[in-house]
Each structure stands twice: as C-alpha cells, then as structure tokens.
Amino acid sequence: MKHQKSLSFIFLATLLAASTLLAEWFAGEVEPSSPMQTHADISTSKWIVDANQAKKMIDDGALVIDARATPLKLKSSSPPGSISLLWHDLSRTAMSEKGIPLSFAVGIRKLSLLGVNDSSPVVVLGDWENGWGEDGRVVWALRRWGHANAVMINGGLSALEKVGMPVKTHNQVAAPFTGADVPALQASIQEVKHKIGQPDVVFLDVRETREYAGQTPYGEDRGGHLPGAINIWFKSFLKSDGSLKSRGEITHLLSEHGISDQNEIIVYCSGGFRSAWVMAILHDYGYQVKNYAGSMWQWSDRNFVRYPLAVATQGLYR
C-alpha cells in the first residue's frame, strides 16, 4: 500500500511539473527547441537600407509589406502589389502575451500564405514621422524566423516617395517560406530575469518618459520599468527630418547614458515593437543587441515579487 501511495505521489508530481512546463511554454517563458539553426548572414546583414536601395530592390521584384497602422482605405500611397501586414498579426493574441511572436511553424506558414518565400527580398514600409516602429517589428519577425534579406527604409515610406515610387508589381514566386529559427535575436523573459543586475548588460527602455516613470497608458498591469533600465525615447534616434541619425550621433547619445559597444543591450518597450525598431538601428551600427519581445505587457502581468518594476518618481519597486 505504501509503495502504491509512493508511486501515486511520483506520478502526480511528474504530472504537475509537466503541466507547469507546458503552461510556461505557452506563456513564452520557455523557448521551444529550434527546428533549424540560422545561417550567419541572417543576423549580420543590414536591416536598414536607404530609399534608393529600396526602390531598386522593389523594381527588381522584392515583395513589399506595408506595416503602417493605417486603415487599408488610406494606404493608396503604397507601391502597387504591396501586402498589408500589421505587426500584431504575427504575434499572440492575449494582451499579456501580445508582444510574443507566434510559434515558428505558425509564423512561417502565415508568411508563406502572404507570398513570402526564401528567395525574394522583402522591403517593409513604415511611417517614421508618426508611427511606432511597426516596420521594425515586422522586419524583426522576418529575421527572427530566418529571412536573411528583409529590410526597412531609412526614413520610411516618405523617404521612398521622395526618390520616386516604384511602379513594378511584385511577381510572386510560387515557393514556400521554410525559414530558420533564430532565437539569438530575442530575449526571453527568463533571460531578462537572469540578466537584471549584471554589470555588462544594459536594459534600454525606449518608451515615453511618463511610461518609464510609472504611468500605464497602453494597458500594462503594473507601471514602472525594469530595475536599472535606462530610458531613451525611440524617436531620439531620428533627426528632425525623420531620417536616422548618423552612427556618430547615436554613439554620442548612448555614451551620454553610459552605454558603449562593449555592452550587451536588451531593448524593450510596451509590446516589443518600438524596441524591435531600435534594435534594427543598433544592430546596423554594430551593437550587441536583442529585443525583449514580451516587454512590459508580459513582464507586468507576472508576480510582482519575482518580476519587480522600479517606479522612477518614487524610487520604489512593485
């Protein structure tokens, strides 16, 4: 009888552990095993091109994705043959998980249905003056799933309009997008939790000052910022004309906040879209950088003891 009770206890404990692991996997706190490792060029090639380069890519047959958060009826300004895709179409639906990308298998299947394939370059359009970095998030998702030639335009769609809108419609290649899982581009919640307080790691909060200080205008369960995080608003990386600041200007901006190219930088925002856009910039300027896709929507939904937040105005944790 005692032996039977012992076996029952072991079975229940194993079942509980498996259930917990499964719940954490669905919550994005345990990374699934990678079906394929990335080629080096997926993470090292440039993520941002100038408008002339983008125009040539499109004229040569690149797929164009319009990632602007604008009603479709207002998107007549995008090139013929463009595909409309919002960043959250590639993310989970629950508010607390909305920043977490879809699983690898679901993501590449969804992109394949839109016409993305392994051979055709992808140019993603965004609104750099009024947007929230949506194009950066879509490029990040494509790279995260192994597309080695997905780019956004320095200055966004308005920069492309200045050099002349391409007129060639994309010739869709009848081929699937097989991709590759590239976990090195994403910081998981477990990695973030583990690295808080490490001297060589910088957490870069690219939200508004009011968000960093503790306000929750975009649906976070709790307000504040990751302990020790540095706040630089994402639009601080732009010039007044909406184009990207030079490497020297951005190096100076970061150094003013104590950040150098010797640091590992983990960028976050509310849901991983502004941070993905900043990650693309820092990547192209040679920084060691990852995007925390779950960001505040995920972190603030967790237990405040295990996942603390600092409140700048009070110097407290909650």
Steps between C-alpha positions, in 0.01 A plus 500: 500500500781738592671414171181581307466834681862581420447424133183710497687791655779475243245485217314807628824694551616414149163599356510831689853575378404420142190719526705789637758466223225486237332809645831688498563392141163638388572816700825549314720442807666185365645512152396204281780301345621650175412301189787656311798715585562824319757584237733779614374751244151506651624695799795682345367649175359853505143544617464861377554627145475847350210595274694457175604148598143419596366630168745283307409194709130556432554564128699176489207305644523524881179436690369819666327481838318808625518479879347840576221497757267679258158392369532324164296767321773751583784283372467600134842667525685169524653338188281277279493141618578588862373269773349649814626334818476638853766401750250341739376269222823310567461497878290322760155637573472515881584845633760368745670308216433734209865590457608136474529381138302207369669161506754438227275256311192723512698813414669368186176340382320832534776682316505239223130558439575872456760426231820509706755244384866419554633658181320836463621803700238678713475878543284609794339845498444708810416853609811634671349838580174389658531125546609282790767292332258252346729439202787414734287243679399329174861495379603359838236225474617408150861485616399314815351232275798483270444740210850629422396787273215685669560875538336828591569841348692781667231766529214265424248534220541878475869452410402257225248749362774764472715285269205384291247232577571164331239397246580132446259257660663212687520177302413242761724196507302181554719367779453450874684687772694238693701742711714420801450553870734777624461522879812718534295802387252471787544532875258274686344598831724248675811652345389849600435388856840329517696797360351783706782644707783358290755782453567440131130486403297813429122499494388776266145625554392686185155606621379848587628661819156473661495123439847460645394701806205274574197598292318225309334661195524187282344228711781374723387331823764685702699814436871573519811364332741210531739552793804695381361564152606811306234705325556642149182577305504316166449818296827633647679293236356715220599834352243778471422396141400149610815325376746300706774676694857420402706237677701775671186674626353179635831396657505836677136462608565160650828600662321787677297227671802283577444250217786381278550237233654281770161458664240240417181699444151361553237738368137502614186715484135417567457218249830454316430713191675831578784293645528286185535819294778628728665158495524519120677836526745387767564175315600683184732726700683199643358468851431170677125518529187293554129580506294404805185434300270442797605831655277666759177328398656168594721606792235706683252211476726283714537479879643829633738324738668287231464765229554838672465843345665825608294817521722795409298763682509312828815291480292198597450150363161346438 
